[in-house]
Amino acid sequence: MPDNNQNVAISAPQDISAEQAVLGSILLSTDPTDLVAQVSTVLVPEDFFRTAHQLIYRAILSLDESQRAIDVLTITDELEKNNQVENVGGMAYLTELATSVPVAGNAMYYARIVKEKSLRRELIDTLQEGTQGSYTGATDIEELVSDISTKLDSINAGEKTTDFKDIAEVVTRSFEQIEANSGTDDQVTGLATGYPALDNLTTGFHGGEMIIVAARPAVGKTAFVLNIAQRVAVADPGLPVVIFSLEMPDTALVNRMLAAEGNINSQHMRTGSLDPEEWNSLAVAMGSLSKTKIFIDDTPGIKVNEIRSKLRRLQKKEGQIGLVIIDYLQLIEGSGSEGRQQEVSAISRSIKKMAMELDTPVIALSQLSRSVEQRQDKRPMLSDIRESGSIEQDADIVAFLYRDDYYRENEDDDSPQDPRDEEQQDVGEIEVIIEKNRSGARGTARLLFVKSYNKFSNIEYRDDGNGFG
């Protein structure tokens, strides 16, 4: 009777026959260059389990890259350059590979078998890494979970590239989109911000876009994007909107949104000295925001891979994410292995890649350098974006916020203020300057900013030509 408790050695997932069939198919092919081009979209050398097969495949890729013929003799010659011929079994094994193919035309089928086994091995390694890290405690638990989650997402992605798209198919999809847009008088084809002056310039924010909103400190950039977030979420309560706040705790963010939603003086909210009408407005604002799908993460010093992992998990749970806001880009933690400018460049590229992967517009706030203060015209320019020129290159839209009164206030800080001017100074015009717009027009949208409410409003122009109401 067999011992059920007997340990059984379990080998790593592998299919040596499939590996041999892939390599043999290339050797037998009448057009090995074409077949290598197909197989290389699925396999990298590390996907092969047997070291000899990794070496052979790497030699094949090297021959293909240098546009040399691919056959037993040339592969042997390439291996000899690195003294690896004996390590693969010599020319005899290469010749044997050519006879080990059941059907040479099934190379891609064999390649996918090899890939599937490779992914299973990678999954085992990742889970073992997580187990080992959990036992030793050498790595911070949040960093460990984020790293493992990112690797699992990569494994789940499977093949790393997609094939070419025939233009006829793309043209058809483009026509369908144009036809759908023609069926409505609305010029906004993307996600409406709730500010027509801005939406007319951008046609709304679209999936895959990286939008940079930049301004000097205290101009109102956080209030601006929070207003957009709540307008989008209130307009469509079923649409997930995500806010990553690296500078401000969640309650402070929500207090700002409540003040804007309920037209409540934010100072009154901070002190708790609300009058009866403001308490009623607060209750209504709380009810309105509570019905939305706004998600807030206020983890300080978060990394891009952590943001990506959290968003992927949320998207699986809640469905397509409507909008992501990051406040702000320069506070995202880098690897620490290179200069800060290089780190910010890498962070910017990662955010753009994340936007495309999630098919979601991502608004990232950015600081401006002090150089803007040295000019007579204080309106920001692309060169004022702090720490990295690559931010402006990666962004689809770059919007600057500018307020004339911001600089007048700074100039008048030491001057006595007339109390009668306080209410007037609370409301000011702000310019949203679209300095870069990859898919549309550049220009300036003008809004009203009520500082005490942290609220941006549309400007309604009168018909009598006497300005705005």
Secondary structure by P-SEA (a helix, b strand, c coil): ccccccbbbbcccccaaaaaaaaaaaaacccaaaaaaaaaacccccccccaaaaaaaaaaaaaaaacccccaaaaaaaaaaaccccccccaaaaaaaaaccccccaaaaaaaaaaaaaaaaaaaaaaaaaaaaaaaccccaaaaaaaaaaaaaaaaacccccccccaaaaaaaaaaaaaaaacccccccccccccaaaaaacccccccbbbbbbbcccccaaaaaaaaaaaaaaacccbbbbbbbccccaaaaaaaaaaaaacccaaaaaaccccaaaaaaaaaaaaaaaacbbbbbbcccccaaaaaaaaaaaaaacccccbbbbcccccccccccccaaaaaaaaaaaaaaaaaaacbbbbbbbbbccccccccccccccccccccccccccccbbbbbbbaaaaaaaaaccccccccaaaaaabbbbbbcccccccbbbbbbbbbbbccccbbbbbbbbccccccc
